[in-house]
Amino acid sequence: MKRLSSQWTFFYKRMFPVIWFGFIALFVLLPWTNRRQTQGMPLPVFIVPVVMAVFGYLLFGVCCSTWSMEFGTTGTRFIVRNGGVESCAFHCRPSSMSASRP
């Protein structure tokens, strides 16, 4: 099977969200652990990471969750693999389609 999909799909779908939410957690936890006992933390320290987390969750849910892990061709059909499920579809020949409108 000739692979047509990017080899970076695993990174985009699995690793990038972990890095994204890890940095958000780091941005929240560092000011919280380094604060002085006499001062309170400013509100934007919590608001901005929460907005980033909600935006990232929605973005990854809408965009990345629908991506298949591997997409390839055998010459006569397309093969799509996502998880342990494999689907196939036959190629469509553009020459068999009419360009004229009825």
C-alpha positions, 0 to 999 in steps of 0.5 A: 500500500502506498501511503498518502497521508502525512506521517505527522498525523500521530503528532498532530492528533495525539501529542500536540494536544498533550503539549498544549494542555501541559503548557496551560497547566504549567502557566497556571501552576507556576504563578500559584507555587511561586506566589507570596503568602501576603499577596493574592494572585491576579485574576488574568493568571486564571482567566487566560489559561481557561480561555485557551483551554476551552478554545483548544478543546473545541479546536481539537475536538472539531478538527483533529478528532475526525482525522484518520490515522492513515490513508493510502492506495493500492492502485485500485482502491483507497484504504483508510485506517483509523484505530483498528478499523480499516475501510476501503473505497474504489477509485472513481475514474474521471474519464467515465464522468460526463462534463456536459450538463443535461 
